[in-house]
């Protein structure tokens, strides 16, 4: 497939004075069961980490220079992609002149029966072997994405195509995170031409491709001959443009310990160097009847230590678990652990000088998921949302983030 050549946008730098503008909040549909008054970020306004994040946000939007890296980590809510892409598009719609790189992506649908986020397409005729962090044994040490696909076919190739009409990304550098013991060298195919890596970092398992022109689609070619394999654990899409980078990291069924078992988590996170991490992991931790809040909190603190090894000043925003149900036979029973997990998230925010977005309370609290299902915002499993539901959650979170930033601007 022919790649579309992207012209990099010209930034408007003719500004005589700098006036920080507030971000307008989004108009949302009104539902009686949604607690709109609870839709806020809960944090200490003296928080050093949060204020550094907002200060960098202000400086970047005023100067049109630099990037803000936001890493959103979760389970199936995040892998589905609608939630995080809604937040991403909201930020970039507020600052259309600050569309930075797309950042880290993963080719989920290169494996059979593995769902892909909607904002980019992956076409891989030769389906690859899948390894997820939820598996007890990893065929290859996993990294920040918590997932990997392995090729062992001479014809394996993956077409990556940007698919978000609201945002036009221009990619000039591609960093392929991958590993081989058999000397396989990946290539890129663009407009019928094949490109070899500009640089190979065997220590960090990175293959860097510098492109002469920016593209929004490309094909990764993995020529594995007999007995050879190549494992892909992430694809970083980069350019020289200032703006927001909203990375979406999600694995179906993942809990906090699953990310702790990713050996190369810290190594790969260095590439993204987050200014803020949005944690949305917990729905799978809180399912068991023997849910231990002390273990849950400690696991989170261990994961936070891994992030701070990359950026000690990183800010943290914790999204509480959504209200959910468990199935017993044909019956659905409300999961009371959502309330227990919610309390842990508030403690974590206090422990880390971070913030909480109380999704549980905003939804309407215990048993509210059933009301979301009745109006078509949640799926019949009473755990996951529909696309419309994820969009509403993403818009609510965006408004809470905007409100916190606007209040920071008012205090300056």
Residue pairs with C-beta under 8 A, 6 or more apart in sequence:
1 159
1 161
1 217
1 219
2 191
2 192
3 190
3 191
3 215
3 216
3 217
3 218
4 215
4 216
4 217
5 213
5 214
5 215
6 168
6 169
6 170
6 171
6 213
6 214
6 215
6 216
7 170
7 214
8 170
8 172
8 214
8 239
8 240
8 241
9 97
9 99
9 170
9 241
11 64
11 97
11 242
12 64
12 97
13 64
18 62
18 63
20 58
20 61
20 62
20 409
20 412
21 61
22 402
22 405
22 406
22 409
23 94
23 402
23 405
23 406
24 94
24 402
25 399
25 402
25 403
26 90
26 395
26 398
26 399
26 402
28 36
28 392
28 395
28 396
28 399
29 392
30 36
31 371
31 375
31 377
33 363
33 364
33 368
33 371
33 372
34 362
34 363
34 364
34 392
34 396
35 361
35 362
35 363
35 364
35 365
36 362
38 358
38 361
38 362
39 362
39 396
39 399
39 400
39 403
40 400
40 403
40 404
41 317
41 355
41 356
41 357
41 400
41 401
41 403
41 404
42 346
42 349
42 355
42 356
42 357
42 358
43 50
43 349
43 354
43 355
43 356
43 404
44 50
44 353
45 51
45 407
45 408
45 411
47 315
47 353
47 354
47 355
48 313
48 353
49 313
49 314
49 315
49 316
49 352
49 353
49 354
50 315
50 353
50 354
50 355
50 404
51 408
52 275
52 313
52 315
53 68
53 275
53 276
53 315
54 404
54 405
54 408
54 409
55 408
56 66
56 68
56 275
57 68
57 405
58 408
58 409
58 412
59 66
60 66
60 67
60 68
60 98
60 242
60 243
61 95
61 98
64 97
64 98
64 242
65 242
66 242
67 100
67 101
67 242
67 243
67 244
67 245
68 100
68 243
68 244
68 245
68 275
68 276
69 103
69 245
69 247
69 272
69 273
69 274
69 275
69 276
70 244
70 245
70 246
70 247
70 274
70 275
70 276
70 277
70 278
71 247
71 249
71 269
71 272
71 274
71 276
71 277
71 278
72 78
72 84
72 87
72 246
72 247
72 248
72 249
72 250
72 277
72 278
72 280
73 249
73 250
73 259
73 277
73 278
73 279
73 280
73 281
74 249
74 250
74 254
74 279
74 280
74 281
74 319
75 250
75 251
75 252
75 253
75 254
75 255
75 280
75 281
75 283
75 284
76 250
76 251
76 252
76 253
76 254
76 283
76 384
77 83
77 250
77 280
77 283
77 322
77 384
77 385
77 390
78 84
78 248
78 249
78 250
78 280
79 108
79 115
79 117
79 250
79 251
79 252
80 115
80 117
80 250
80 384
80 390
81 116
81 117
81 118
81 119
81 248
81 250
82 117
82 118
82 387
82 390
82 391
82 394
83 385
83 390
83 391
83 393
83 394
84 117
84 246
84 248
84 250
84 394
85 117
85 118
85 119
85 164
85 248
85 394
86 390
86 391
86 393
86 394
86 395
86 398
87 246
87 394
87 397
87 398
87 401
88 119
88 167
88 244
88 246
88 248
89 164
89 166
89 167
90 394
90 395
90 398
91 244
91 246
91 398
92 98
92 99
92 166
92 167
92 243
92 244
93 166
94 402
95 243
95 244
97 243
98 242
98 243
98 244
99 167
99 168
99 169
99 241
99 243
99 244
100 239
100 241
100 242
100 243
100 244
100 245
101 169
101 171
101 237
101 238
101 239
101 241
101 245
102 120
102 162
102 169
102 171
102 237
102 245
103 236
103 237
103 238
103 245
103 246
103 247
103 272
104 144
104 145
104 234
104 235
104 236
104 237
104 247
104 248
104 249
104 271
104 272
105 117
105 120
105 160
105 234
105 235
105 236
105 237
105 248
106 145
106 147
106 233
106 234
106 235
107 116
107 122
107 124
107 149
107 158
107 160
107 220
107 232
107 235
108 114
108 115
108 116
108 117
108 122
108 147
109 115
109 116
109 121
109 122
109 123
109 124
110 122
110 124
110 127
110 128
110 149
110 158
110 232
111 127
111 128
111 129
111 130
111 149
112 127
112 130
114 130
115 252
116 122
117 248
118 163
118 164
119 162
119 163
119 164
119 167
120 160
120 161
120 162
120 163
120 164
121 159
121 160
121 161
121 163
122 158
122 159
122 160
122 161
123 158
123 159
123 161
124 156
124 157
124 158
124 159
125 155
125 157
126 151
126 153
126 155
126 156
126 157
128 149
128 150
128 151
128 156
128 232
129 139
129 149
129 150
129 152
130 147
130 148
130 149
131 138
131 139
131 140
131 142
131 147
131 148
131 149
131 150
131 231
132 146
132 147
132 251
132 252
132 253
132 254
132 258
133 142
133 146
133 147
133 251
133 254
133 258
133 259
133 261
133 262
134 251
134 252
134 253
134 254
134 255
134 258
138 148
138 261
138 263
139 148
139 150
139 231
140 148
140 150
140 179
140 231
140 233
141 179
141 262
141 263
141 264
142 148
142 233
142 261
142 262
142 263
142 264
142 265
143 177
143 233
143 234
143 262
143 263
143 264
143 265
143 267
143 268
144 234
144 249
144 262
144 264
144 265
144 268
144 269
144 271
144 272
145 177
145 233
145 234
145 249
145 251
145 268
146 249
146 251
146 254
146 258
146 259
146 262
147 233
147 251
148 231
148 232
148 233
149 231
149 232
150 229
150 230
150 231
150 232
151 222
151 224
151 229
151 230
151 231
151 232
152 224
152 228
152 229
153 224
154 223
154 224
154 225
156 221
156 222
156 223
156 224
156 230
157 189
157 219
157 220
157 221
157 222
158 219
158 220
158 222
158 232
159 217
159 218
159 219
160 217
160 218
160 219
160 220
160 235
161 216
161 217
162 168
162 169
162 216
162 217
168 216
169 216
169 237
169 239
170 214
170 215
170 216
170 239
170 241
171 211
171 214
171 215
171 216
171 218
171 237
171 238
171 239
172 210
172 211
172 213
172 214
172 238
172 239
172 240
173 208
173 209
173 210
173 211
173 237
173 238
173 239
174 188
174 208
174 209
174 211
174 218
174 235
174 236
174 237
174 238
175 206
175 207
175 208
175 209
175 235
175 236
175 238
175 271
176 186
176 197
176 206
176 207
176 208
176 209
176 220
176 232
176 234
176 235
176 236
177 205
177 206
177 232
177 233
177 234
177 235
177 236
177 268
177 271
178 186
178 205
178 207
178 230
178 231
178 232
178 233
179 205
179 230
179 231
179 233
180 228
180 229
180 230
180 231
181 229
182 224
182 227
182 228
182 229
182 230
183 228
184 222
184 223
184 224
184 228
184 229
184 230
185 196
185 197
185 200
185 207
185 223
186 197
186 207
186 220
186 221
186 222
186 230
187 194
187 195
187 196
187 197
187 220
187 221
187 223
188 194
188 195
188 209
188 218
188 219
188 220
188 221
189 195
189 218
189 219
189 220
189 221
190 211
190 215
190 218
190 219
194 221
195 209
195 211
197 207
197 208
197 209
198 208
198 209
198 210
199 207
199 208
200 206
200 207
200 208
201 207
201 208
204 267
205 233
205 264
206 271
214 239
220 232
220 235
222 230
222 232
224 230
233 264
233 268
234 268
236 271
236 272
245 272
247 272
247 274
251 258
253 284
254 281
254 284
255 281
255 282
255 284
255 285
256 281
256 282
256 285
256 296
256 299
256 300
256 303
257 285
257 299
259 265
259 281
259 303
260 299
260 302
260 303
260 306
265 306
266 306
266 309
266 310
269 306
269 307
269 310
270 310
273 310
273 311
274 307
274 310
274 311
274 314
275 311
275 314
275 315
276 314
276 315
276 316
276 317
277 307
277 314
277 315
277 316
277 317
278 317
278 319
279 300
279 303
279 316
279 317
279 318
279 319
280 319
281 300
282 296
282 320
282 321
282 341
282 345
283 321
283 322
283 324
283 383
285 291
285 296
285 299
285 341
286 296
286 321
286 335
286 337
286 338
286 340
286 341
287 326
287 335
287 337
291 337
291 340
291 341
293 340
293 341
293 343
293 344
296 341
296 344
297 344
297 347
297 348
300 344
300 348
301 348
301 351
304 316
304 348
304 352
307 314
307 316
308 314
315 353
315 354
315 355
316 348
316 349
316 352
316 353
316 354
316 355
317 354
317 355
317 356
317 357
317 401
318 345
318 348
318 349
318 354
318 355
318 356
318 357
319 345
319 356
319 357
319 359
319 397
320 338
320 341
320 342
320 345
320 356
320 357
320 358
320 359
320 360
320 361
321 337
321 338
321 341
321 342
321 345
321 359
321 360
322 338
322 359
322 360
322 363
322 369
322 383
322 385
322 393
323 334
323 335
323 338
323 360
323 363
323 364
323 365
323 366
323 367
323 368
323 369
324 335
324 338
324 369
324 382
324 383
325 332
325 333
325 334
325 335
325 369
325 370
325 381
325 382
325 383
326 332
326 333
326 335
327 333
327 381
332 382
334 366
334 367
336 366
338 360
338 366
339 360
339 366
342 358
342 360
342 361
345 356
345 358
346 356
348 354
349 355
349 356
355 404
357 397
357 400
359 393
359 397
362 396
363 369
363 372
364 371
364 372
369 378
369 382
369 383
370 382
372 378
372 385
372 389
373 379
373 380
373 382
376 386
376 388
376 389
377 385
377 386
377 388
377 389
377 392
378 384
378 385
378 386
378 389
379 385
379 386
385 392
385 393
